[in-house]
């Protein structure tokens, strides 16, 4: 068949036919396929978040015992050695770190900013820190005490304390240059140090000093340290059912930071399942419209097709032209869908990074495979339908 003959046949088949039905089918296919594949991609991301794969930092959680009436009356709530040994023996807990709090009075003042405030200090073993700061070290006789603070505390200062007290807001770089005097007292002794903020922690909401300083200060200005009131745990998966059941059984409270909660995870899975079903329904209806559109085209062009068949053209030639037209249109829709998915993915990666989660760039292999497999099946079904419709006219 020559190109001229093809053009004549295409003109006979397509001229004067309504394009609105085809446009609706194209639009519906785009929406359905985009919704289907974007939901699948988001579901895979959520699965990684729930497993802890997307944010290794969230394998660390802090736990404490619930405060009750006895604690209000002065009874201290802490973890005994037996409690800690039980935690260390659990297979879903990789390691346990103790929070050591100051047992002395502490305060900080700054002539530059003109303020004084009471402070509390804590320390944890260095392996549980998310800040690898070489200057976060202290030895006896050193006049400067390095301090790590939570990024949330800096935000509270900038947007809460500073505006109410008429103090300037500080960036992470400028606060490191701030001169601060730390005064500790207890047991009839008092001593001052130069305090310097050397880093900011995403993981731990506290004001941290080096372990060596805490041990020395408690020994010289405090009393015998009591049991730790908080622990930091490194877990295989913070959202595992075993860990959640253990917390409920023991009555421990957990601070999980940015972790996706189990109840939220279940709800999100339900929503994603509904979106998947909607996408599948829209895609199925759109493909049905595609089928009806080409069946209608064949029915409307019945006299022309029969004339072409009577003039020596084969059914395969006619159905081949219709199938090619359908394949081009469907291929165009598929390219637009994947282009939209990649654009959405680019935005998603940036958004999740701003929230503290790391997700892989680009689409998952399973999304490509499912998308191409869906399209291949639908393409073959429609081509077979077109051939049957033309064959009935012979």
TAZIQUI-V244397 format. One record per run of one state. SS is the DSSP state (H for helix, E for strand, C for the rest). FROM is the first residue (numbers start at 0). TO is the last residue. If there is no record, write none. Layout:
ss=(SS:SS)
from=(FROM:FROM)
to=(TO:TO)
This chain:
ss=(C:H:C:H:C:H:E:C:H:C:H:C:E:C:E:C:E:C:E:C:E:C:H:C:E:H:C:H:C:E:C:E:C:E:C:H:C:E:C:H:C:E:C:H:C:H:C:H:C:H:C)
from=(0:2:14:19:51:55:59:65:68:72:80:88:92:98:99:101:104:110:114:119:121:123:125:128:143:150:165:171:175:179:186:188:201:206:209:210:221:229:235:240:250:251:255:261:300:301:310:314:354:364:391)
to=(1:13:18:50:54:58:64:67:71:79:87:91:97:98:100:103:109:113:118:120:122:124:127:142:149:164:170:174:178:185:187:200:205:208:209:220:228:234:239:249:250:254:260:299:300:309:313:353:363:390:393)
